[in-house]
Amino acid sequence: MKLDLSVAGDIVASMQAEILAGEKAVTKAMKVAGSNLKSDWRAQVTRAGLGRRLANSIRSKTYPKSGESLKAAALVWSNAPQIIGAHDTGPLIRSKDGFWLAIPTPAAGKGARGKALTPDAWERRRGLRLRFVYRRRGPSLLVADGRLNSRGLGVASRSKTGRGRSTVPIFLLVPQVQLSKRLNLAREADRAQAAIPELIVANWVEAKL
């Protein structure tokens, strides 16, 4: 028996073409995987009722920034990691100083750029002093002796006779709050990661055609 082994064509060129096809396939797969995960995370944030603005804080980037590589990678992150992380884990929140957490009621209104007001900031803004009301059952309160305006906000009473004046709950005081878990980002990340090998194979075949 006689065997004859020979190589048809330029093996170096063939290997180089295979490497280039692989670089294109991996880079394209990571771009698609990163973009899909960003879209899935944004959709999840929106469905959770957390708003389009927070959803748009989810961003993605593919490395290398230019060119193609077998070591291409995708990064997906949020520009508001503390807020996203809190809704993803559902942590137990306690006051930093060990006292009360002040939860604003609708009568407290909002601060600058829609941010929640602190008791000190509320007093400065409304020109009213808050009064502590202890309750054995349910949260204790910080109340203002004023009135509710037409928008349902606690404001100072202008009545000299006391007409229309009322005690308005402005803040609920609780020792801690268990934030509900409204997101499951790891689930979407696992799905995106599991889909990468199939994406690479499909793109590799496409790159060689």
N, C-alpha and C positions, 0 to 999 in steps of 0.2 A: 504494500500500500504506500502510495506517495501523496503527501499533502503539500499543497502550494499556498502559502499565505502572502497576500499582497494587499496594499492599501490603495484604494482608488481615490484620486483627488488629493487635495492639500489638507492633511489632517489638522495642521496648525490653524488654517483659515476656518475650518469647520468648527474647531473648538472655540475660536474667537467669536464666531457668529453665534454659537450656543450661549456663550457668556453674555454677549450683548442682548440676546433675546431674554435671558434670565434677568438681567438688570432692568430691562423695560417692564417685564412681567411683575417683578417684586415691587418696583416703584409705583406702577399703576395700581396694583392691588392695595398697597398701603394708602394711596390717595383715596381710593374708593371706600376702603374700610373706615378711614378717619372721617370722611365726609358723611358716610351713612350713620356712624355712631353719633356725630354731632347732631344730625337731623333727628335721630331717635331720642337723644337726651332732651333736645329742645321741645319735641312733641310731648315728652313725658312731663316736663315742667309746665307746659301749657295746659295739659289735661288735668294736672293737679290743682289748677286754678291759681298758680303763682304768678301769672302775668307774662305778657310778651317781652317786657323789658328784661326780666330775670332770665327768660328763655334765651334771649339774644346774648346773654353773658357767656353762653357756651361757645367756645371757639375751637378750631382745629388747625393743625399745621403738619406738613410732611417734610421729613428730612431725608436726604439733603435738600436744601432750599432750591438748588438748581442741579440739573443733570440727573443721572440714574445710577442706582447702586443695588447690589445684592443685599446690602445691609440697610436698605431704606426702612424708615420707621415713621409712625404717625403718632402725634400727641393731641389729645383732646382734653380741654380744661375749661374752667369757669373763671371769669373775672370777678366773680362774687363767691369765692370758695367757702367762706364761713356760712353764708346764707344757704347755699346749695348743700353743703355738708350737713347742716343742722336738719334740713328737711329729708336728707337721705338716711340719717342715722336715728332721728327721733330722740335727742339727748334729754337728760334731766337737767334743767337750768335752775341754778340757785343764785341768790344775790352774792355779789363779790364781797360785801362787808358782813355777810352773815345775818342780815336783818330781813327786810321785806323786798319783794319784787313788786314794783308799781306798774300795774297793767291799766293803760288808759281806757276809759269808757268812751262811747261815741260822743259824749258831751265834752270831752277834753279837746276834740279837734285834732288838727295836725300841725306840725312845726314846719320849718322851711323845707322845701322840696318834698313835702309829703311825709317827712320823718316823724316818728312818734315823739311826743313831748315828755320830758322828765317833770316831776313835780316842781322843782325849782324854776325850770324854764316856763312852766305854765303860769306860776305865780307872777313872774316878771312880765309875761305877755298880757295877762288879763288884769293885773293890778289887784288881785284878790288873794287873801290868805287861805290856805287849805287847812282844814280842821280834821284831826284824827278821830275816827269813830271805831271803837272796838266792838266786834261781834263774836259771840261764843261759837255760833254756828255760821258757817260760810265765811268768805273772806272779809277782813276788816276793810275800812274805807278811808279815803281822803275826800272830804266833801268841801264844797264852797257854798257859802250863804249868799246866794245871788238869785239868778233866774235863768231860764232857758230862752234863748232868742228864737227867731223864726227858723233858723237852720238847725235847731236842736243843740246848740253849743252853750256851755255854761259861761255866763258873763255877769258883770256887776249889775246890780239893780239900781235904776235911776229913780225909783219911786221914793218919795219922802214920807209917804204914809205906810209903806211896807206892803202895799198891795202888789200882788204878783210875785212877791219874794218867796223863795223856796230854798230848801237844802238840796243841792245837786251833787250826786256822787260823780266825782271826777276820775278817781283812780281806785282800782281794786288792789288790795294788798294781800299777797300770798307768799308763803315761805319758799315755794318752789313751783316750777311748772314742768310737766312732762310734755314735750313737744311731740306731736304725732308724726309718725314716719309717713311721708307722702310720696317719696321717690324710691326707686330701686334701680340705681344707676349701674350697679355691678351686674345685674341680669343682662342689661343691654350690652355692656362691655364684654361679657362672656360670649354672647352671641356673635358679636363682631369679630372677636378673636377666633372663634371656631370656624368662621366663614373664610378666613384668610387663605388657608391652603388651597381651597377650591378656586378662589379668585386668582391665585398665583398660577395654578395649572391652566386655567382658561385663558389668561392673558399671555402665558408662555406659548401656548399653541397658536394664539392669534398673532403674536409677534413673529413667528416663524413662517406664517403663510405669506 
